[in-house]
Every structure is written in C-alpha cells, then in structure tokens.
C-alpha cells in the first residue's frame, strides 16, 4: 500500500528522477524539494529579447555568460561543439542539445527544465554552467531565467 502511494506521488512529481526503490538514497527527492516552480514576481513580465538573450549573449569577459561556448560563431564554442546546444536565439535554444533536447525548457516548469537545472549547484549531468565558473550567474540572472520559464518560456 505504502509503495503504491509512493508510486502515485512519483508519477505526479515534476522531476523525472523519481525512483520507486526503498533502498535508493534520498538525494533526488531532497534536490527536487528545493526547487520551486512559482514565479517569484508575478507582477513583472519577463521578456526573452530584453531579459534573457542578453545574459546568454555575454562573452564572459566582464560578467559570466554563455556566448563564448554556445554561440556557433564564437572562436571555440566548446559547448556547442560537444552538445549542439546553440544559445544564440530562441529557436535554437528550445531545440536543446544532445542530452537535453525537448527538456531544455519545459514551459511553466523551470524545475523540470535542463536549462534551469544546469545553472544550479546540482546539475543533472556534466558540470554546472557556465563551465568557466565560478563565478556563475548571479541570483538575479538565474531568477530571470527561472521566472521566464515559469511564465511559459515565450518568444517575446
Ligand atoms: C567555457 C565554456 C562554456 C560556457 C561559458 C557555458 N557552457 Fe554550457 N556547456 C559547455 C560544455 C563543454 C558542455 C558539455 C558538458 C556538460 O554538460 O557539462 C555544456 C553543456 C551545456 C548544457 C547541456 C546541453 C545538452 O543537451 O547536453 C546546457 C543546458 C548548457 N551547457 C547551458 C549553458 C548556459 C545557459 C550557459 C551560460 C550561462 C553556458 N552553458 C555556458 C561549455 C560551456
């Protein structure tokens, strides 16, 4: 009985990392519990062009960003070459990369979005982004990306 209740909650959980195995460590659930899908500031509309693309477009020289590794036109775009993830536009971003594809951005669900997961201290695979960090993105920048996904990850 307890197992089937657990299975039900696992199906309902936003994370894919839910394993019905009483011998498994609690790490997955603990991390999932720390993620909140709620828009931190529902009165403010986040826009891709104005708020998100400028973060992705930084070359990392003054502030951490993504362009030097995920824009195909950069000198040595390691992240693009290794995973195919191209962060230079909305259309290429939502296509995702080798390990993220359709889960790169799950509209309305930042906690299930690989983009959001890779920016935090417990990435689901590989390293925390940006790979050049620390420094990583500021809390304000991360919150913009979180809230943009929470608001539906629109091309706006
Ligand atoms: C110094 C180079 C570098 C920078 C800067 C960088 N990345 Fe990456 N990125 C990589 C490499 C290399 C990989 C593959 C290894 C890994 O997943 O850890 C990768 C993988 C990823 C993946 C997984 C893609 C997939 O489907 O496998 C995501 C998502 C990602 N990066 C997002 C970002 C974001 C967002 C930024 C900017 C905040 C960023 N990266 C900055 C090099 C970089």
Boltz pocket constraint, residues with backbone or C-beta under 6 A from the ligand:
constraints:
  - pocket:
      binder: B
      contacts: [[A, 55], [A, 56], [A, 60], [A, 64], [A, 65], [A, 66], [A, 67], [A, 68], [A, 69], [A, 70], [A, 78], [A, 79], [A, 80], [A, 82], [A, 83], [A, 85], [A, 96], [A, 97], [A, 98], [A, 99], [A, 100], [A, 101], [A, 114], [A, 115], [A, 118], [A, 125], [A, 126], [A, 127], [A, 128], [A, 129], [A, 130], [A, 131], [A, 132], [A, 137]]
      max_distance: 6.0
